[in-house]
Amino acid sequence: MIELTREQILDTLQHGWGTYVERFQRLSSKEQAAFLTKQGYARFADLLAHVIAWWEEGKLGVKNLLADPDFNSPNYEVDAFNAQAVQRFSQLDELTVIQSFESMRGALLDFVTSLPEDAFQNNKIVERLYIEVLDHLKEHEIPE
């Protein structure tokens, strides 16, 4: 079982993801382009769209697990899911996507804060939160 506390999740949402946009914007344009290429995205907005979509999906998965501890998340075709996320936000400018990202981050902070304490005893819930919040940040870590 993954050991993860509510405080660790909230800290990552507040300080890791909470400074994500700022850290990206501090990179030079050349560093930004190299980072996005390495990540496989044409625009920073596309990367944020991907994160937003997985957070939405993760939140829904946790809600389903709270309602039914035997719930099994669907198997995802990850490339198709990511492509749909990018497409969903493709007509929006970067500022609008950043605002959506921050709105979803706030909603996730509120959601995690409101989870019952016993949710953190459910391995499926803890694993899902770990994957979507902590592990996802590591996957898309911005170089300092």
RORO-657681 format. One record per residue: residue number from 1; residue in one letter; x negated, y negated, z of N, C-alpha, C in turn. Coordinates in Angstrom, 2 decimals. Each point is the difference from the previous one (the first is absolute). Layout:
BEGIN
 num residuo  n.east n.north    n.up ca.east ca.north   ca.up  c.east c.north    c.up
 NUM       a       X       Y       Z       X        Y       Z       X       Y       Z
...
This chain:
BEGIN
 num residuo  n.east n.north    n.up ca.east ca.north   ca.up  c.east c.north    c.up
   1       m   -0.85    1.19    0.00    0.85    -1.19    0.00   -0.89   -1.25    0.00
   2       i    0.38   -0.95   -0.79   -0.69    -1.29   -0.05    0.35   -0.77    1.27
   3       e   -1.01   -0.54    0.65    0.22    -0.84    1.18    0.13   -1.44   -0.49
   4       l    1.15   -0.58    0.21    0.26    -1.36   -0.48    1.02   -0.65    0.92
   5       t   -0.31   -1.21    0.44    0.93    -0.72    0.87    0.71   -1.11   -0.78
   6       r    1.07   -0.43    0.57    0.73    -1.14   -0.56   -0.95   -1.20   -0.10
   7       e   -0.81   -0.20    1.04   -0.91    -1.14    0.03   -1.01    0.05   -1.14
   8       q   -0.50    1.19   -0.33   -0.95     0.13   -1.11    0.66   -0.38   -1.33
   9       i    1.23    0.43   -0.18    0.71    -0.32   -1.24    0.26   -1.50   -0.08
  10       l    0.50   -0.57    1.10    0.28    -1.43    0.02   -1.27   -0.81   -0.22
  11       d   -1.09    0.42    0.62   -1.28    -0.70   -0.17   -0.44    0.02   -1.46
  12       t    0.13    1.15   -0.64   -0.39     0.11   -1.41    0.89   -0.86   -0.89
  13       l    1.29   -0.02    0.29    0.91    -0.85   -0.78   -0.28   -1.48    0.22
  14       q   -0.32   -0.37    1.24   -0.23    -1.41    0.31   -1.38   -0.48   -0.45
  15       h   -1.03    0.79    0.24   -1.35    -0.49   -0.24   -0.65    0.58   -1.26
  16       g    0.28    1.24   -0.32   -0.55     0.59   -1.22    0.77   -0.48   -1.22
  17       w    1.27    0.34   -0.04    0.84    -0.43   -1.12    0.34   -1.48    0.09
  18       g    0.03   -0.53    1.21    0.36    -1.41    0.20   -1.01   -0.97   -0.58
  19       t   -1.24    0.45   -0.18   -1.03    -0.86   -0.59   -0.39    0.47   -1.40
  20       y    0.73    0.96   -0.52   -0.37     0.63   -1.27   -0.04   -1.00   -1.16
  21       v    1.06   -0.77   -0.14    0.08    -0.98   -1.10   -1.12   -1.03    0.13
  22       e   -0.18   -0.50    1.20   -1.04    -1.01    0.24   -1.39    0.57   -0.34
  23       r   -0.27    1.23    0.41   -1.30     0.59   -0.29   -0.20    0.18   -1.51
  24       f    1.05    0.37   -0.71   -0.12     0.13   -1.45   -0.26   -1.37   -0.62
  25       q    0.72   -1.00    0.45   -0.14    -1.33   -0.58   -1.36   -0.64    0.28
  26       r   -0.68    0.45    1.04   -1.34    -0.50    0.31   -1.06    0.57   -0.94
  27       l    0.30    1.10   -0.68   -0.95     0.57   -0.96   -0.14   -0.94   -1.19
  28       s   -1.15    0.00   -0.62   -0.17    -0.76   -1.24    0.87    0.64   -1.08
  29       s    0.25   -0.72   -1.07    0.82     0.56   -1.08   -0.65    1.26   -0.57
  30       k   -1.32    0.03   -0.07   -0.71     1.19   -0.49    0.19    1.17    0.97
  31       e   -0.11   -0.27    1.30    0.21     1.05    1.00    1.45    0.49    0.00
  32       q    0.94   -0.92   -0.18    1.41     0.39   -0.08    0.22    0.94   -1.18
  33       a   -0.53   -0.36   -1.15    0.17     0.82   -1.21   -0.62    1.38    0.20
  34       a   -1.18    0.06    0.59   -0.67     1.28    0.24    0.80    0.85    0.98
  35       f    0.52   -0.61    1.05    0.80     0.71    0.98    1.25    0.58   -0.65
  36       l    0.71   -0.81   -0.77    1.23     0.47   -0.64   -0.28    1.11   -1.00
  37       t   -1.09   -0.12   -0.74   -0.38     1.06   -0.94   -0.25    1.30    0.76
  38       k   -0.74   -0.09    1.09   -0.29     1.18    0.82    1.28    0.61    0.56
  39       q    0.95   -0.85    0.35    1.27     0.47    0.55    0.95    0.52   -1.09
  40       g   -0.25   -0.37   -1.25    0.84     0.46   -1.10    1.20   -0.88   -0.29
  41       y   -0.10   -1.27    0.35    1.11    -0.93   -0.21   -0.47   -1.21   -0.80
  42       a    0.87   -0.49   -0.87   -0.34    -1.15   -0.84    0.11   -1.31    0.79
  43       r    0.97   -0.05    0.91    0.25    -1.23    0.76    0.04    0.33    1.49
  44       f   -0.33   -0.98    0.82    0.15     0.17    1.44    1.46    0.25    0.34
  45       a    0.90   -0.66   -0.71    1.44     0.21    0.21    0.39    1.45   -0.24
  46       d   -0.66    0.67   -0.94    0.31     1.41   -0.27   -0.42    0.88    1.18
  47       l   -1.15   -0.29    0.57   -0.45     0.74    1.17    0.96   -0.22    1.17
  48       l    0.40   -1.23    0.22    0.96    -0.29    1.08    1.34    0.66   -0.27
  49       a    0.43    0.05   -1.25    1.26     0.67   -0.35   -0.06    1.47    0.40
  50       h   -1.14    0.62   -0.27   -0.22     1.39    0.36    0.12    0.19    1.52
  51       v   -0.62   -0.89    0.77    0.05     0.09    1.46    1.43   -0.20    0.49
  52       i    0.68   -1.00   -0.52    1.38    -0.28    0.39    0.87    1.24   -0.22
  53       a   -0.11    0.60   -1.17    0.84     1.15   -0.34   -0.24    1.18    0.95
  54       w   -1.27    0.25    0.33   -0.29     1.09    0.92    0.47   -0.33    1.41
  55       w   -0.10   -1.26    0.42    0.53    -0.37    1.31    1.51    0.19    0.05
  56       e    0.69   -0.39   -1.06    1.46     0.21   -0.05    0.32    1.48    0.11
  57       e   -0.72    0.80   -0.75    0.23     1.44   -0.01   -0.34    0.61    1.36
  58       g   -1.09   -0.45    0.60   -0.38     0.49    1.32    1.02   -0.34    1.07
  59       k    0.49   -1.22   -0.04    1.02    -0.42    0.96    1.26    0.85   -0.15
  60       l    0.41    0.23   -1.23    1.17     0.85   -0.25   -0.25    1.42    0.50
  61       g   -1.20    0.52   -0.25   -0.34     1.34    0.47    0.08    0.10    1.51
  62       v   -0.51   -1.00    0.71    0.05     0.01    1.46    1.45   -0.08    0.47
  63       k    0.81   -0.85   -0.63    1.43    -0.08    0.36    0.67    1.36   -0.18
  64       n   -0.32    0.67   -1.11    0.58     1.32   -0.24   -0.45    1.01    1.05
  65       l   -1.25   -0.08    0.43   -0.51     0.91    1.03    0.63   -0.29    1.36
  66       l    0.29   -1.25    0.28    0.68    -0.33    1.25    1.41    0.59    0.02
  67       a    0.65   -0.02   -1.14    1.36     0.53   -0.10    0.00    1.53   -0.04
  68       d   -1.04    0.58   -0.60   -0.09     1.45   -0.16   -1.46    0.43    0.10
  69       p   -0.40    0.49    1.18   -1.40     0.40    0.18   -0.48    1.07   -0.98
  70       d    0.92    0.70   -0.64   -0.38     1.03   -0.97   -0.10   -0.54   -1.42
  71       f    0.21   -1.31   -0.16   -0.08    -0.61   -1.33   -1.39    0.21   -0.59
  72       n   -0.04    0.33   -1.26   -1.26     0.13   -0.73   -0.02   -1.05   -1.10
  73       s   -1.05   -0.79    0.00   -0.15    -1.02   -1.04   -0.10    0.68   -1.36
  74       p    0.51   -0.66   -1.02   -0.11     0.59   -1.34   -1.45    0.05   -0.45
  75       n   -0.27    0.88   -0.92   -1.32     0.01   -0.63   -0.02   -1.13   -1.02
  76       y   -1.02   -0.81    0.06   -0.08    -1.16   -0.88   -0.94    0.28   -1.16
  77       e    0.39   -0.45   -1.16   -0.93    -0.09   -1.12   -0.62   -1.38    0.18
  78       v   -1.15   -0.02    0.66   -0.61    -1.24    0.48   -0.25   -1.00   -1.13
  79       d   -0.54    0.46   -1.12   -0.29    -0.93   -1.10    1.28   -0.64   -0.53
  80       a    1.05    0.79   -0.12    1.28    -0.53   -0.48    0.59   -0.97    1.02
  81       f   -0.08    0.35    1.28    0.51    -0.88    1.06   -0.72   -1.35   -0.04
  82       n   -1.35    0.07   -0.09   -0.78    -1.23   -0.04    0.32   -0.83   -1.24
  83       a    0.17    0.65   -1.13    0.33    -0.71   -1.25    1.36   -0.69    0.12
  84       q    0.96    0.68    0.64    1.32    -0.61    0.19   -0.09   -1.22    0.92
  85       a   -0.84    0.10    1.03   -0.17    -1.13    0.92   -0.57   -1.20   -0.74
  86       v   -1.02    0.23   -0.79   -0.62    -1.09   -0.76    1.01   -0.59   -0.98
  87       q    0.74    0.85   -0.68    1.00    -0.47   -0.96    1.07   -0.85    0.69
  88       r    0.43    0.43    1.17    1.05    -0.71    0.74   -0.40   -1.45    0.30
  89       f   -1.28   -0.25    0.21   -0.49    -1.33    0.35   -0.70   -0.70   -1.16
  90       s   -0.02    0.61   -1.16   -0.83    -0.49   -1.11    0.38   -1.38   -0.52
  91       q    1.24   -0.40    0.15    0.42    -1.30   -0.51   -0.16   -1.12    1.03
  92       l   -0.49    0.36    1.19   -0.14    -0.99    1.06   -1.43   -0.52    0.06
  93       d   -0.14   -1.27    0.34   -1.34    -0.56    0.12   -0.62    0.45    1.33
  94       e   -1.30   -0.22    0.12   -0.74     0.48    1.17    0.55   -0.57    1.31
  95       l    0.32   -1.27    0.03    0.51    -0.62    1.22    1.30    0.67    0.46
  96       t    0.88    0.28   -0.92    1.27     0.65    0.33   -0.23    1.40    0.55
  97       v   -0.94    0.72   -0.60   -0.30     1.36    0.47   -0.67   -0.08    1.38
  98       i   -0.86   -0.97    0.21   -0.61    -0.19    1.33    1.10   -0.25    1.04
  99       q    0.97   -0.82   -0.35    1.11    -0.27    0.92    0.79    1.28    0.29
 100       s    0.21    0.83   -1.01    0.69     1.28    0.19   -0.82    0.93    0.89
 101       f   -1.31    0.01   -0.22   -0.91     0.80    0.81    0.09   -0.43    1.47
 102       e   -0.06   -1.30    0.24    0.06    -0.51    1.38    1.36    0.28    0.63
 103       s    1.05   -0.12   -0.79    1.34     0.30    0.51    0.11    1.48    0.40
 104       m   -0.52    0.88   -0.84    0.05     1.43    0.30   -0.90    0.33    1.19
 105       r   -1.15   -0.65    0.10   -0.89     0.21    1.15    0.71   -0.41    1.29
 106       g    0.70   -1.13   -0.03    0.77    -0.44    1.16    1.10    0.98    0.36
 107       a    0.69    0.51   -1.02    1.06     0.98    0.24   -0.57    1.28    0.60
 108       l   -1.17    0.40   -0.47   -0.64     1.19    0.53   -0.46   -0.22    1.45
 109       l   -0.52   -1.18    0.30   -0.36    -0.33    1.38    1.22    0.11    0.91
 110       d    1.11   -0.57   -0.43    1.24     0.06    0.79    0.47    1.45    0.15
 111       f   -0.08    0.75   -1.09    0.44     1.39    0.02   -0.83    0.83    0.98
 112       v   -1.31   -0.11   -0.07   -0.88     0.77    0.89    0.22   -0.43    1.45
 113       t    0.18   -1.29    0.22    0.26    -0.50    1.36    1.28    0.60    0.57
 114       s    1.00    0.19   -0.85    1.30     0.48    0.48    0.13    1.53    0.06
 115       l   -1.03    0.71   -0.46    0.09     1.46    0.06    0.08    0.49    1.44
 116       p    0.80    1.03    0.24    0.04     0.56    1.35   -1.35    0.65    0.34
 117       e   -0.33    0.01    1.26   -1.30     0.55    0.43   -0.17    1.45   -0.44
 118       d    1.08    0.77    0.01   -0.13     1.41   -0.36   -0.31    0.20   -1.50
 119       a    0.15   -1.05   -0.81   -0.37     0.11   -1.41   -1.49    0.31   -0.13
 120       f   -0.79   -0.47    0.97   -1.44     0.21   -0.06   -0.42    1.38    0.52
 121       q    1.00    0.81    0.35   -0.24     1.40    0.36    0.32    0.92   -1.18
 122       n    0.59   -0.56   -1.06    0.35     0.77   -1.19   -1.17   -0.07   -0.98
 123       n   -0.65    1.13   -0.23   -1.19     0.02   -0.85    0.28   -0.49   -1.41
 124       k    1.19    0.31   -0.54    0.32    -0.45   -1.36    0.09   -1.53   -0.07
 125       i    0.58   -0.60    1.02    0.11    -1.46    0.04   -1.38   -0.62    0.16
 126       v   -0.78    0.51    0.93   -1.35    -0.54    0.25   -0.85    0.14   -1.26
 127       e    0.07    1.15   -0.64   -0.79     0.21   -1.22    0.41   -0.96   -1.10
 128       r    1.30   -0.22   -0.16    0.49    -0.90   -1.04   -0.47   -1.43    0.25
 129       l    0.10   -0.44    1.25   -0.45    -1.35    0.34   -1.50   -0.13   -0.19
 130       y   -0.74    1.03    0.36   -1.45    -0.03   -0.19   -0.34   -0.15   -1.48
 131       i    0.63    0.81   -0.83   -0.27    -0.02   -1.44    0.33   -1.37   -0.59
 132       e    1.17   -0.52    0.30    0.47    -1.23   -0.63   -0.70   -1.25    0.52
 133       v   -0.42   -0.01    1.24   -0.56    -1.23    0.58   -1.52    0.08    0.11
 134       l   -0.52    0.95    0.77   -1.44     0.04    0.25   -0.78    0.58   -1.18
 135       d    0.40    1.17   -0.45   -0.74     0.64   -1.08    0.10   -0.80   -1.30
 136       h    1.15   -0.60   -0.23    0.19    -0.79   -1.22   -0.92   -1.23    0.00
 137       l   -0.19   -0.59    1.18   -0.91    -1.14    0.08   -1.44    0.44   -0.31
 138       k   -0.38    1.15    0.52   -1.34     0.51   -0.29   -0.18    0.25   -1.50
 139       e    1.04    0.51   -0.63   -0.04     0.30   -1.43   -0.19   -1.27   -0.84
 140       h    0.55   -1.10    0.47   -0.04    -1.26   -0.76   -0.81   -1.08    0.73
 141       e   -0.95    0.43    0.79   -0.80    -0.94    0.79   -0.73   -1.00   -0.89
 142       i    0.08   -1.25    0.38   -0.65    -1.08   -0.74   -1.41   -0.15    0.55
 143       p   -1.00   -0.02   -0.88   -1.37    -0.15    0.48   -0.22   -1.37    0.64
 144       e   -0.77    0.00    1.04   -0.30    -1.27    0.70   -1.23   -0.64   -0.61
